[in-house]
Amino acid sequence: MDPVIVVGAGPVGLSAALALRSFGLPVTVLEAEPEDRVRPGSRALFVHHESLRLLDIASPGLAAQIVGHGVVWRTRRTLYRGRQVYAKTYPVVPANELPPFTSLRQVETERHLLSACKAADVDIVWDAEVSDVDVAADEVTLVASGRPLRAQYVIAADGAHSAVRQKLGIAMRGKRSDGFHVVVDVEDDPQDPALLERVFHYEHPAMDGRNVLRVPFAGGFQIDLQCKDDDDLAEFATDEAVRRWLPKVIDRRYLNSILWVSKYHYLQVVADTFVDPWRRVLLVGDAAHLFPPMGARGMNSGIADGDAAATAVVAAMSAANPARAAETIGRFDRDRHTAAQYNSDAAGIALAHLKPRSPVTRLRQRLAAVMSPAVPALGSWLEHAAYGPRTAPPSNPHGKY
Ligand SMILES: Cc1cc2nc3c(=O)[nH]c(=O)nc-3n(C[C@H](O)[C@H](O)[C@H](O)COP(=O)(O)OP(=O)(O)OC[C@H]3O[C@@H](n4cnc5c(N)ncnc54)[C@H](O)[C@@H]3O)c2cc1C
């Protein structure tokens, strides 16, 4: 019997595996897809300081490796209907310090996590789709590609459609907002690179008042178009549609440099519980929660979940008795559930700001934009409110997520 099996080799499963290895435990990761799979290009760009710190504890040197392949933009700019309302350039981060974040495509982050896992002797089993889970008081039996496997504990990082969560009958609760946004990854021209700035444009005049975000990543930048509730996918989200609207917000020359297009719906859901009744299976990452993307809480909070799950499993294994072990896993559930609820609410606050239902909110934003030259704090409010509150969840006061 394995001490612990991780299900899913996404960023969260790989992070959890590294954390477990740092405690000296042997780890098997079961991944449904083949080793040569192609993962979707767009998704999480932003690897936050706290995630880098946790990854570096789990795998010393990994943070420097990720930072070395990412970019840190120092300038943030906010525009409102074509006019700048906020701009700030931060000082250069000293080379010997971890930056507040780094930005690279999720596929790249996953590549670094995977090579760290290989170096740490994590046993990754590809083509191993988990289809069934049976939990008893002292062990878990998984069926992966028809083969039964037993473990003392299971960390389920099998993503939004988690088979493990479904087999355990754990429901996701929350809401799905109307509308979607379209994410386009664009490769930069190394001979004539775009400015290394994150630019958020409220009510972009060329896009009939839709919000447009531009975020740099290593080797390019992402354009994120926030569509209106009644927008038609065919008009904005197909490759053809993107080629129609993209030149309205960036130079036409980038039409030949589109790397990836995806659409993203605004889900704000959290699993009822992150553990099974026997406290042997721990849900982490997208298997446990899905947030709207503002504030980059998806992958970053998943990395914090993975670290907390690994710590809880190690503590439970050395607990004095089964009741203490169950208590330890129960604490993981309480802490990470509270953090997820907090992240969900925070992303919801950002969403309410970006897609205001009430005309009063829209009016406040318009007034703030008009008055921002005289009252810079109003420009700062427009800049920061788009990402939700910046405080830490009460259950995780040292980490942002
Ligand atoms: C368009 C888009 C933009 C995003 N932007 C951001 C962002 O800016 N910032 C941010 O933090 N997050 C963002 N996210 C969310 C982020 O991508 C996810 O939160 C992150 O991928 C979650 O990682 P995970 O490991 O939990 O799940 P996943 O990445 O989904 O990985 C799950 C893994 O489990 C495997 N698997 C699934 N089922 C099984 C099974 N039955 N058996 C075995 N293996 C299985 C899958 O093949 C996969 O490898 C974005 C997502 C999208 C789609």
PDBQT file of the ligand as one rigid body, heavy atoms in Angstrom, charges set to zero:
ROOT
HETATM    1  C1  LIG A 501      -8.801  30.655 -19.328  1.00  0.00    +0.000 C 
HETATM    2  C2  LIG A 501      -8.302  30.480 -17.923  1.00  0.00    +0.000 A 
HETATM    3  C3  LIG A 501      -7.597  31.494 -17.302  1.00  0.00    +0.000 A 
HETATM    4  C4  LIG A 501      -7.135  31.341 -16.003  1.00  0.00    +0.000 A 
HETATM    5  N1  LIG A 501      -6.434  32.341 -15.441  1.00  0.00    +0.000 NA
HETATM    6  C5  LIG A 501      -5.930  32.180 -14.215  1.00  0.00    +0.000 A 
HETATM    7  C6  LIG A 501      -5.108  33.164 -13.616  1.00  0.00    +0.000 A 
HETATM    8  O1  LIG A 501      -4.823  34.212 -14.227  1.00  0.00    +0.000 OA
HETATM    9  N2  LIG A 501      -4.613  32.953 -12.368  1.00  0.00    +0.000 N 
HETATM   10  C7  LIG A 501      -4.890  31.790 -11.674  1.00  0.00    +0.000 A 
HETATM   11  O2  LIG A 501      -4.389  31.625 -10.526  1.00  0.00    +0.000 OA
HETATM   12  N3  LIG A 501      -5.671  30.832 -12.206  1.00  0.00    +0.000 NA
HETATM   13  C8  LIG A 501      -6.179  30.990 -13.467  1.00  0.00    +0.000 A 
HETATM   14  N4  LIG A 501      -6.911  30.009 -14.017  1.00  0.00    +0.000 N 
HETATM   15  C9  LIG A 501      -7.207  28.826 -13.216  1.00  0.00    +0.000 C 
HETATM   16  C10 LIG A 501      -6.038  27.856 -13.211  1.00  0.00    +0.000 C 
HETATM   17  O3  LIG A 501      -5.721  27.513 -14.535  1.00  0.00    +0.000 OA
HETATM   18  C11 LIG A 501      -6.470  26.666 -12.401  1.00  0.00    +0.000 C 
HETATM   19  O4  LIG A 501      -6.877  27.131 -11.123  1.00  0.00    +0.000 OA
HETATM   20  C12 LIG A 501      -5.353  25.641 -12.250  1.00  0.00    +0.000 C 
HETATM   21  O5  LIG A 501      -5.063  25.004 -13.463  1.00  0.00    +0.000 OA
HETATM   22  C13 LIG A 501      -5.798  24.590 -11.236  1.00  0.00    +0.000 C 
HETATM   23  O6  LIG A 501      -4.849  23.591 -11.191  1.00  0.00    +0.000 OA
HETATM   24  P1  LIG A 501      -5.250  22.126 -10.740  1.00  0.00    +0.000 P 
HETATM   25  O7  LIG A 501      -3.967  21.371 -10.703  1.00  0.00    +0.000 OA
HETATM   26  O8  LIG A 501      -6.111  22.176  -9.534  1.00  0.00    +0.000 OA
HETATM   27  O9  LIG A 501      -6.221  21.585 -11.898  1.00  0.00    +0.000 OA
HETATM   28  P2  LIG A 501      -5.876  21.292 -13.403  1.00  0.00    +0.000 P 
HETATM   29  O10 LIG A 501      -4.893  22.247 -13.943  1.00  0.00    +0.000 OA
HETATM   30  O11 LIG A 501      -7.191  21.173 -14.099  1.00  0.00    +0.000 OA
HETATM   31  O12 LIG A 501      -5.189  19.853 -13.351  1.00  0.00    +0.000 OA
HETATM   32  C14 LIG A 501      -5.942  18.693 -13.066  1.00  0.00    +0.000 C 
HETATM   33  C15 LIG A 501      -5.149  17.483 -13.556  1.00  0.00    +0.000 C 
HETATM   34  O13 LIG A 501      -5.846  16.292 -13.182  1.00  0.00    +0.000 OA
HETATM   35  C16 LIG A 501      -5.920  15.432 -14.302  1.00  0.00    +0.000 C 
HETATM   36  N5  LIG A 501      -7.133  14.605 -14.125  1.00  0.00    +0.000 N 
HETATM   37  C17 LIG A 501      -8.414  14.988 -14.290  1.00  0.00    +0.000 A 
HETATM   38  N6  LIG A 501      -9.241  13.969 -14.009  1.00  0.00    +0.000 NA
HETATM   39  C18 LIG A 501      -8.456  12.918 -13.642  1.00  0.00    +0.000 A 
HETATM   40  C19 LIG A 501      -8.728  11.590 -13.242  1.00  0.00    +0.000 A 
HETATM   41  N7  LIG A 501      -9.980  11.121 -13.138  1.00  0.00    +0.000 N 
HETATM   42  N8  LIG A 501      -7.689  10.782 -12.944  1.00  0.00    +0.000 NA
HETATM   43  C20 LIG A 501      -6.395  11.235 -13.026  1.00  0.00    +0.000 A 
HETATM   44  N9  LIG A 501      -6.095  12.497 -13.425  1.00  0.00    +0.000 NA
HETATM   45  C21 LIG A 501      -7.107  13.323 -13.715  1.00  0.00    +0.000 A 
HETATM   46  C22 LIG A 501      -6.001  16.368 -15.495  1.00  0.00    +0.000 C 
HETATM   47  O14 LIG A 501      -5.629  15.718 -16.697  1.00  0.00    +0.000 OA
HETATM   48  C23 LIG A 501      -5.010  17.444 -15.079  1.00  0.00    +0.000 C 
HETATM   49  O15 LIG A 501      -3.705  17.107 -15.422  1.00  0.00    +0.000 OA
HETATM   50  C24 LIG A 501      -7.390  30.138 -15.300  1.00  0.00    +0.000 A 
HETATM   51  C25 LIG A 501      -8.097  29.089 -15.912  1.00  0.00    +0.000 A 
HETATM   52  C26 LIG A 501      -8.539  29.246 -17.217  1.00  0.00    +0.000 A 
HETATM   53  C27 LIG A 501      -9.292  28.087 -17.864  1.00  0.00    +0.000 C 
ENDROOT
TORSDOF 0
